[in-house]
């Protein structure tokens, strides 16, 4: 690897995740507390983004259904 990729690898924290998986799959299954907190924060963020996306999708669907129902209630003469 060149120096740019090594610095990117070290600055993103991806190395910590890889090291955590190496420790988890090795003889010692104990993870350091800092690594557990990083993993839990990432999982929490993914779940929260999913809930927000679901919420806004349901809001968009309910607004679309309400607008469609209002226009269909008044037939043209």
C-alpha positions as a printed NumPy array, in Angstrom:
array([[  0.   ,   0.   ,   0.   ],
       [  1.117,   3.524,  -0.549],
       [  1.33 ,   6.104,   2.223],
       [ -1.958,   7.795,   1.269],
       [ -3.953,   4.565,   1.629],
       [ -2.222,   3.722,   4.906],
       [ -3.059,   7.139,   6.372],
       [ -6.656,   6.82 ,   5.135],
       [ -6.903,   3.348,   6.708],
       [ -5.565,   4.663,  10.012],
       [ -7.683,   7.832,  10.082],
       [-11.064,   6.237,   9.335],
       [-11.024,   3.872,  12.304],
       [-11.504,   0.904,  10.001],
       [ -8.362,  -0.593,  11.509],
       [-10.028,  -0.748,  14.912],
       [-12.957,  -2.676,  13.496],
       [-10.652,  -5.103,  11.723],
       [ -8.592,  -5.565,  14.878],
       [-11.785,  -6.15 ,  16.866],
       [-12.858,  -8.895,  14.488],
       [ -9.398, -10.448,  14.669],
       [ -9.605, -10.492,  18.461],
       [-13.172, -11.859,  18.391],
       [-12.263, -14.727,  16.103],
       [ -9.063, -15.557,  17.974],
       [ -8.586, -17.423,  21.234],
       [ -9.615, -14.453,  23.338],
       [-13.237, -13.438,  22.777],
       [-12.984, -10.34 ,  24.964],
       [-13.183,  -7.004,  23.176],
       [-11.896,  -3.771,  24.664],
       [-14.599,  -1.415,  25.875],
       [-13.647,   1.296,  23.381],
       [-14.159,  -1.085,  20.455],
       [-17.515,  -2.238,  21.784],
       [-18.649,   1.375,  22.106],
       [-17.595,   2.162,  18.537],
       [-19.453,  -0.858,  17.168],
       [-22.573,  -0.086,  19.209],
       [-22.595,   3.552,  18.071],
       [-22.349,   2.53 ,  14.425],
       [-25.167,  -0.003,  14.805],
       [-27.311,   2.539,  16.65 ],
       [-26.757,   5.117,  13.892],
       [-27.72 ,   2.609,  11.183],
       [-30.898,   1.647,  13.035],
       [-31.88 ,   5.276,  13.649],
       [-31.371,   6.206,   9.995],
       [-33.559,   3.242,   9.061],
       [-36.317,   4.333,  11.433],
       [-36.19 ,   7.904,  10.134],
       [-36.389,   6.697,   6.548],
       [-39.329,   4.458,   7.401],
       [-41.089,   7.305,   9.216],
       [-40.689,   9.764,   6.332],
       [-41.727,   7.121,   3.81 ],
       [-44.912,   6.412,   5.77 ],
       [-45.605,  10.156,   6.072],
       [-45.195,  10.571,   2.312],
       [-47.537,   7.659,   1.658],
       [-50.197,   8.947,   4.051],
       [-50.074,  12.455,   2.554],
       [-50.367,  11.032,  -0.953],
       [-53.364,   8.884,   0.019],
       [-55.101,  11.815,   1.756],
       [-54.607,  14.123,  -1.235],
       [-55.878,  11.466,  -3.639],
       [-58.967,  10.849,  -1.511],
       [-59.791,  14.57 ,  -1.384],
       [-59.674,  14.95 ,  -5.144],
       [-61.857,  11.892,  -5.753],
       [-64.653,  13.003,  -3.402],
       [-65.795,  15.841,  -5.681],
       [-66.942,  14.508,  -9.067],
       [-67.133,  16.992, -11.95 ],
       [-70.584,  17.819, -13.355]])
